[in-house]
């Protein structure tokens, strides 16, 4: 699904690794029967390797693509660092939860403020982590690594908060509060894999607008 951040993860890794692939988008409200034949859970991303073998779950797919195909290694070669990177990705789940609760909070100002603060607090450890590592990316200085690509889909979507709540979201102060994270965000936007699949905040909002309030998601809104 073009707007799914988990599918976004898998596509980023495939592009970064130059893995030949075809993308088939599905309507998650009216899932095709063939999707369940490939993946009993009916979830995306689902990766069909051949006529018999299928993988799913975004982190599993990302690991598989990195290890199965040649080219730039995205995972840390040191097992301990790889484990710390995975913990970093897991901890980013707090940002994800607050983001989605905020988007669906509607006009409840107190709830919106609480989730904006939750995002601010949840992002703080990532600013400190970049300072601790002393690198441009979480994966090093030269190019993004696996943790960068795994958290990017939600970072790409965070500016949507400002579009929904301009009076409550002090985006400029947030950027000043996290200078390393803001620099990381800017250089990530120039990464070839990120640029190849990038959507603007306005495009993300256009899709989310069709989804909030129990509406029918417009999966084809980019075609308008």
Beta strands, then each sheet from edge to edge (+ up, - down):
strand 1: 46-48
strand 2: 54-56
sheet 1: 1+ 2-
end
